[in-house]
């Protein structure tokens, strides 16, 4: 028979379960963006991060080994050479860099134009959501991380993203959109992420909250190159910069307000021969 005494015991037990389990759930969900970025990049998060225990999983350790090997080759073959060329030849740097048709290709704009105040990247690829690792079970972690490696594979191997491949991997992988790849590239480039905000760019070129109707959707990432270095800002905006597309957006007004800038066109330079 279910008496008041039994009910009181049940309520007390439920309260105990809530007290015991809530801090763990809260801690997992409060993982810092920088810890998430390091985790996705195959780098150890902070020792006190709720993500630290997940690095003992075999799938993450395989992910870390794969990226370490890929990054070692990339650094030797390309990035170190680009940084040396940049230091010798790009001697009048502007504080802003505009990188059209970029997709999530932060690696190369950072290598050619290091230590700039503001980076503006744009492409047709969806922004996605800030990646969350904690709600992924250990069982699905291996597939999720493998999908992320697939997303960055062509960039690591060939220095550019393949548009058709991006459309497929960014929509079907566990970590969707541009943001997870930006997280990975920022962490692997030695950056510390301080803040991530989903934004929109309205018709007047003003920043509005993300999700605002008729605004170009984007993300704002505040980061730094290391302890004691100035903070920098990276904008990624999902927008069409064709002649037709620019008539519908305030993206160029947004760029103009940032002042004098260097321009960077790389893997999509062939697009400039069209409209």
PEQUIQUI-V270663 format. One record per helix or strand of 3 or more residues. SS is the DSSP state (2 for helix, 1 for strand). FROM is the first residue (numbers start at 0). TO is the last residue. If there is no record, write none. Layout:
# PEQUIQUI-V270663
((SS	FROM	TO) (SS	FROM	TO))
This chain:
# PEQUIQUI-V270663
((2	3	28) (2	32	39) (2	51	55) (2	57	88) (1	95	98) (2	105	111) (1	117	122) (2	137	157) (2	162	171) (2	178	187) (1	191	200) (1	206	208) (1	215	223) (1	230	237) (2	242	245) (2	250	256) (1	260	263) (2	268	272))
